Amino acid sequence: MNKPLNIGKVRVGAIIGAVSARVEVTQSPPPPSYTEASLLEDMLFASRHAQTPADVAVLEATNGIGTARTRSEGIVDLIRNKSLARESRVVGGRQTTVVVMTEAGKKLEAALPSELKSVGLTAKWEMLCRRIERGEVTAESFLTVIRKFVAAVVADVKKRKTVG
């Protein structure tokens, strides 16, 4: 008879024999559709989506992405430029308006380099904006940082296109 395994003594890379196993094939439900309110909430609590503790700290310190005013303006701008659209759907037995990405929005999102889609990048830019508010950094230096970043991303995209 096998002795029970003491999990505390298991080390990375250890080989452990299994007594039995089974596979359950299930399908998880899709994530709930965004409403404008839930999208605003996700922007406010963007730290939930951060990849590093440093990005979590910045996003928590800055109260998420943007300000209360700019978050809602950003959503309206994305709807206006047809990257997002409002749709009426039945959710949880109730008719509600959800926000969905359009085909144009999906193409744009697919075309953007991963660096530009990172909540971590947003966190860094939010921190720089807060430092401008406090007078610690000038707007000109912020623009210099952004210009250098954009130039590096463009150069990287061009390099990937010539290689690929």
Backbone bond lengths (Angstrom), bond angles and torsions (degrees), N, CA, C in turn:
res aa  C-N    CA-C-N  psi(-1)  N-CA   C-N-CA  omega(-1)  CA-C   N-CA-C  phi
1 M - - - 1.450 - - 1.527 109.21 -
2 N 1.347 115.03 138.25 1.457 120.41 179.79 1.517 111.06 -78.49
3 K 1.345 114.97 142.55 1.460 119.48 175.65 1.522 108.53 -81.46
4 P 1.342 118.24 148.61 1.469 120.13 175.81 1.525 109.77 -61.45
5 L 1.319 116.08 144.11 1.447 122.26 -178.87 1.514 109.92 -79.66
6 N 1.335 116.61 131.00 1.450 121.80 174.71 1.524 106.97 -87.18
7 I 1.343 117.08 101.42 1.459 122.73 -175.44 1.525 111.51 -56.91
8 G 1.312 117.88 -32.53 1.458 121.27 -179.19 1.520 113.15 -61.35
9 K 1.323 118.22 -22.56 1.461 121.52 -178.21 1.529 112.81 -96.58
10 V 1.339 117.43 -1.77 1.461 120.95 -179.55 1.526 109.26 -77.87
11 R 1.320 116.61 133.02 1.459 122.29 -178.97 1.526 109.69 -114.89
12 V 1.318 115.66 156.03 1.457 120.97 177.01 1.521 108.61 -57.07
13 G 1.327 116.42 132.76 1.464 121.86 178.79 1.512 113.54 90.37
14 A 1.330 117.20 -5.37 1.466 119.82 -179.39 1.523 109.90 -69.09
15 I 1.318 116.73 146.72 1.463 122.18 176.51 1.516 107.49 -100.42
16 I 1.332 115.41 124.69 1.458 121.16 -176.08 1.515 108.15 -123.33
17 G 1.319 117.41 130.36 1.461 121.20 177.46 1.521 110.68 -78.06
18 A 1.325 116.46 140.15 1.464 121.48 178.98 1.516 109.38 -100.50
19 V 1.332 116.35 141.66 1.455 121.91 177.53 1.516 109.37 -85.55
20 S 1.316 116.24 -40.78 1.460 119.80 177.95 1.525 108.92 -157.27
21 A 1.306 115.09 162.76 1.464 120.97 177.98 1.516 108.26 -155.22
22 R 1.317 115.63 158.38 1.461 119.93 175.04 1.530 108.00 -150.65
23 V 1.291 115.02 155.20 1.455 121.17 179.02 1.524 107.75 -114.78
24 E 1.303 115.71 128.13 1.458 120.67 175.37 1.518 107.81 -109.45
25 V 1.315 116.03 121.97 1.461 120.33 178.54 1.520 107.33 -94.37
26 T 1.326 114.88 114.34 1.459 120.10 179.21 1.517 108.43 -134.81
27 Q 1.283 114.93 167.53 1.457 119.49 176.28 1.516 107.25 -127.13
28 S 1.313 115.24 123.32 1.461 118.96 179.38 1.525 108.67 -80.20
29 P 1.314 115.84 150.85 1.469 117.82 178.37 1.524 109.80 -70.41
30 P 1.331 116.66 152.09 1.465 117.89 178.05 1.520 109.66 -65.83
31 P 1.326 116.52 156.98 1.470 118.27 178.04 1.524 109.27 -63.39
32 P 1.312 116.96 154.04 1.468 118.55 -179.52 1.528 110.64 -64.45
33 S 1.316 115.09 147.68 1.463 120.22 177.76 1.521 108.93 -68.89
34 Y 1.324 114.73 147.95 1.460 119.73 176.95 1.527 110.59 -75.91
35 T 1.307 115.24 137.44 1.456 120.93 161.88 1.529 104.33 -100.23
36 E 1.314 117.25 169.54 1.461 117.72 177.42 1.523 110.22 -61.23
37 A 1.336 116.21 -36.64 1.469 119.75 -179.91 1.528 111.49 -65.67
38 S 1.341 117.45 -43.09 1.468 118.90 -178.87 1.531 111.30 -72.03
39 L 1.343 117.26 -30.75 1.454 120.23 175.60 1.531 110.28 -67.58
40 L 1.332 116.34 -42.33 1.468 120.09 176.00 1.526 110.57 -60.96
41 E 1.330 116.50 -40.87 1.472 120.56 179.00 1.530 110.85 -63.24
42 D 1.337 116.86 -41.91 1.464 119.67 179.15 1.528 111.25 -65.53
43 M 1.324 116.65 -33.53 1.466 119.65 176.86 1.528 110.20 -69.48
44 L 1.328 116.40 -38.91 1.461 121.01 178.67 1.528 110.88 -65.50
45 F 1.330 116.35 -41.49 1.465 121.44 -179.23 1.531 110.46 -105.51
46 A 1.325 116.27 44.44 1.467 122.43 -177.76 1.524 112.12 -60.79
47 S 1.317 116.85 -20.08 1.473 119.54 -179.37 1.528 111.10 -60.48
48 R 1.321 117.86 -21.88 1.477 121.17 177.05 1.526 111.41 -60.91
49 H 1.329 116.23 -24.48 1.460 121.21 -174.94 1.524 112.64 -104.67
50 A 1.308 117.57 3.32 1.464 121.58 -178.53 1.524 110.30 -72.34
51 Q 1.332 115.31 149.23 1.458 121.44 -178.16 1.521 113.87 -95.04
52 T 1.332 116.88 -21.18 1.462 119.28 -176.46 1.525 109.96 -127.20
53 P 1.329 117.07 153.53 1.469 119.74 176.44 1.531 112.59 -58.38
54 A 1.330 117.12 -33.93 1.472 120.20 179.42 1.528 110.33 -64.91
55 D 1.337 117.16 -43.09 1.463 120.54 179.02 1.533 110.64 -66.73
56 V 1.329 116.85 -37.82 1.472 120.61 176.30 1.522 109.18 -59.12
57 A 1.324 116.42 -47.38 1.472 121.07 -177.95 1.524 111.20 -61.11
58 V 1.337 116.83 -43.91 1.464 120.08 -179.44 1.522 110.40 -64.81
59 L 1.318 117.13 -46.79 1.468 120.24 -177.85 1.525 111.56 -65.83
60 E 1.310 116.97 -33.72 1.472 119.02 176.02 1.526 110.38 -71.04
61 A 1.325 116.95 -39.23 1.465 120.64 -179.38 1.524 111.74 -67.53
62 T 1.338 116.95 -30.87 1.463 120.94 -177.50 1.522 112.50 -98.11
63 N 1.327 116.53 6.42 1.478 120.91 -177.53 1.517 111.83 58.24
64 G 1.321 116.67 47.31 1.452 121.48 173.48 1.504 113.93 83.25
65 I 1.323 114.36 -157.09 1.460 122.45 -176.87 1.521 109.11 -89.27
66 G 1.320 117.03 125.37 1.457 121.55 176.62 1.526 112.80 71.64
67 T 1.328 113.75 -165.48 1.466 121.37 176.04 1.519 107.21 -115.93
68 A 1.316 116.95 172.57 1.472 119.88 179.64 1.531 110.55 -54.03
69 R 1.299 117.06 -40.36 1.467 120.86 -178.70 1.524 111.82 -73.31
70 T 1.324 117.45 -45.66 1.461 119.26 -175.04 1.529 112.49 -73.71
71 R 1.337 117.96 -27.70 1.462 119.87 177.52 1.528 110.24 -61.08
72 S 1.328 117.19 -51.44 1.469 119.80 -178.02 1.527 110.34 -67.99
73 E 1.333 117.97 -37.22 1.466 120.69 176.60 1.524 110.84 -62.29
74 G 1.328 116.75 -37.92 1.458 120.86 179.06 1.518 111.91 -62.82
75 I 1.326 116.47 -41.80 1.467 120.16 178.36 1.523 109.96 -64.74
76 V 1.327 116.67 -45.52 1.468 120.77 179.24 1.530 110.15 -60.55
77 D 1.334 117.85 -41.58 1.465 120.80 178.03 1.526 111.29 -62.01
78 L 1.332 117.56 -41.36 1.470 120.61 179.11 1.525 111.40 -66.30
79 I 1.329 116.76 -32.84 1.471 119.99 175.50 1.530 109.18 -71.60
80 R 1.319 116.57 -43.17 1.459 121.31 -179.51 1.534 111.61 -61.49
81 N 1.347 117.15 -39.58 1.474 118.35 -179.55 1.531 112.35 -88.87
82 K 1.327 115.14 10.06 1.469 122.84 173.37 1.524 114.79 67.07
83 S 1.346 117.11 26.34 1.461 120.82 171.03 1.518 110.29 -84.13
84 L 1.341 116.13 -31.32 1.463 123.55 174.33 1.517 108.63 -121.62
85 A 1.325 115.31 157.89 1.463 120.64 175.83 1.526 108.98 -141.71
86 R 1.310 115.47 152.30 1.469 121.17 173.60 1.519 107.94 -92.01
87 E 1.340 115.49 135.85 1.464 121.25 176.69 1.514 108.70 -132.60
88 S 1.314 115.67 144.33 1.458 121.11 175.69 1.526 107.96 -91.40
89 R 1.326 116.57 125.46 1.469 122.20 -178.66 1.517 110.01 -139.93
90 V 1.325 114.79 161.53 1.455 120.47 171.71 1.528 106.93 -93.00
91 V 1.323 116.02 118.59 1.460 122.40 -179.60 1.518 107.16 -126.49
92 G 1.340 115.99 120.48 1.466 119.54 -179.77 1.525 112.25 60.29
93 G 1.335 115.85 34.81 1.459 119.92 178.18 1.526 114.62 80.81
94 R 1.337 117.29 2.10 1.475 120.95 -179.75 1.510 110.58 -121.22
95 Q 1.316 115.21 143.70 1.458 120.45 174.10 1.525 108.22 -74.16
96 T 1.324 116.61 127.33 1.460 120.44 -179.38 1.521 110.08 -146.22
97 T 1.305 116.59 162.93 1.465 121.51 177.32 1.518 108.58 -100.67
98 V 1.320 115.09 125.16 1.458 120.74 179.13 1.525 108.91 -112.86
99 V 1.324 114.95 162.87 1.458 121.91 177.73 1.520 106.90 -109.69
100 V 1.327 115.72 125.18 1.465 120.41 -178.58 1.524 109.82 -125.71
101 M 1.328 115.35 153.36 1.458 119.83 176.19 1.526 107.96 -79.89
102 T 1.315 116.10 134.25 1.458 121.64 177.83 1.524 109.45 -81.49
103 E 1.331 116.51 172.11 1.466 119.79 175.42 1.524 110.32 -60.12
104 A 1.339 116.55 -40.58 1.471 120.14 178.04 1.528 109.91 -62.42
105 G 1.331 117.31 -41.17 1.459 121.15 177.93 1.513 112.02 -64.16
106 K 1.335 116.60 -39.56 1.470 120.83 178.63 1.527 110.85 -65.89
107 K 1.332 116.67 -39.74 1.465 119.99 178.44 1.528 110.59 -65.61
108 L 1.323 115.70 -42.69 1.463 119.61 178.66 1.517 110.27 -62.38
109 E 1.323 116.81 -46.35 1.469 121.27 -179.06 1.524 110.70 -61.55
110 A 1.338 117.12 -40.20 1.465 120.85 179.96 1.528 111.28 -68.74
111 A 1.331 116.70 -31.00 1.460 120.42 -177.37 1.520 113.06 -79.39
112 L 1.336 117.23 -23.04 1.460 120.04 -176.82 1.528 111.45 -73.32
113 P 1.312 117.52 137.93 1.463 119.91 174.20 1.534 109.78 -63.35
114 S 1.309 115.89 150.01 1.469 120.40 -176.97 1.521 112.21 -57.15
115 E 1.336 116.66 -31.21 1.465 119.78 -180.00 1.523 111.94 -57.94
116 L 1.336 116.43 -34.30 1.460 119.85 -177.29 1.527 112.97 -82.50
117 K 1.326 117.68 -9.36 1.461 121.38 -178.84 1.526 112.35 -103.70
118 S 1.295 116.65 4.92 1.454 122.37 -174.32 1.531 111.93 -81.63
119 V 1.322 116.39 128.36 1.460 119.47 173.99 1.527 109.69 -66.30
120 G 1.324 116.39 -22.90 1.465 120.43 175.94 1.522 111.78 -65.83
121 L 1.334 116.43 -40.46 1.469 120.11 176.40 1.526 109.43 -62.82
122 T 1.315 115.73 -43.90 1.462 119.99 178.22 1.525 109.85 -59.45
123 A 1.315 116.79 -41.52 1.463 120.82 179.21 1.529 110.78 -59.58
124 K 1.317 115.71 -43.86 1.472 119.21 -179.62 1.523 110.93 -64.75
125 W 1.320 117.25 -41.57 1.459 120.20 179.51 1.528 111.13 -68.50
126 E 1.327 116.45 -36.97 1.468 119.96 176.76 1.528 110.41 -61.85
127 M 1.332 116.23 -42.01 1.461 119.97 179.61 1.526 110.69 -64.34
128 L 1.325 116.86 -41.40 1.463 119.50 177.25 1.527 111.13 -62.73
129 C 1.326 117.09 -40.54 1.478 120.16 177.99 1.529 110.40 -62.52
130 R 1.313 117.99 -40.64 1.465 120.61 178.80 1.526 110.51 -65.28
131 R 1.336 116.16 -36.40 1.467 119.59 178.40 1.526 110.88 -67.69
132 I 1.335 117.10 -32.97 1.466 120.45 174.89 1.524 109.10 -64.84
133 E 1.340 116.40 -44.43 1.476 120.70 178.96 1.518 111.38 -57.19
134 R 1.332 116.49 -37.94 1.468 120.62 -178.22 1.529 112.50 -84.40
135 G 1.321 117.11 -2.11 1.458 120.59 179.54 1.518 113.85 80.01
136 E 1.324 118.33 13.37 1.459 121.94 -179.15 1.531 112.65 -83.64
137 V 1.325 115.79 -23.58 1.457 122.26 -177.78 1.522 107.19 -136.46
138 T 1.322 117.13 143.99 1.461 119.35 177.50 1.525 109.86 -87.07
139 A 1.317 114.89 155.80 1.465 120.14 176.55 1.531 109.97 -61.34
140 E 1.321 116.59 -35.17 1.465 120.58 -179.95 1.533 111.01 -63.12
141 S 1.333 116.80 -41.79 1.473 118.79 179.59 1.529 110.52 -68.04
142 F 1.333 116.63 -35.06 1.467 121.07 176.16 1.527 109.39 -61.67
143 L 1.327 117.13 -46.37 1.461 121.01 179.34 1.529 111.27 -63.46
144 T 1.312 117.14 -35.54 1.460 120.89 177.02 1.525 110.21 -63.11
145 V 1.331 116.64 -44.33 1.466 121.18 177.94 1.522 110.17 -60.24
146 I 1.322 116.76 -46.12 1.470 120.69 -178.65 1.530 110.26 -64.50
147 R 1.332 117.22 -44.10 1.474 120.08 179.75 1.529 111.03 -59.87
148 K 1.332 116.70 -43.71 1.471 120.02 179.16 1.525 110.59 -64.26
149 F 1.313 116.40 -41.60 1.457 120.36 179.50 1.529 110.42 -63.05
150 V 1.327 117.15 -48.52 1.469 121.48 -179.19 1.520 110.07 -61.50
151 A 1.327 117.31 -43.16 1.466 120.74 178.76 1.530 110.27 -60.11
152 A 1.323 117.07 -42.06 1.473 120.76 179.80 1.532 110.72 -66.00
153 V 1.331 117.44 -41.59 1.467 120.98 179.45 1.527 110.01 -65.03
154 V 1.333 117.54 -44.89 1.468 121.42 179.18 1.529 110.00 -61.17
155 A 1.331 117.10 -45.33 1.467 120.51 178.85 1.527 110.51 -60.56
156 D 1.325 117.04 -40.86 1.460 121.26 179.69 1.527 111.08 -65.61
157 V 1.327 116.93 -42.39 1.468 120.64 178.75 1.524 110.10 -63.13
158 K 1.327 117.14 -43.81 1.469 120.95 178.15 1.524 110.70 -60.93
159 K 1.335 116.07 -41.63 1.469 120.63 -179.48 1.536 109.73 -64.76
160 R 1.329 117.10 -41.21 1.473 120.48 179.26 1.533 110.94 -63.78
161 K 1.336 116.77 -38.09 1.467 120.27 -179.58 1.525 111.02 -66.75
162 T 1.337 117.98 -37.91 1.459 119.98 -179.61 1.522 110.89 -74.00
163 V 1.319 117.58 -32.17 1.465 121.34 178.72 1.520 110.42 -75.35
164 G 1.357 116.18 -43.24 1.469 121.78 -175.20 1.445 112.43 -82.16
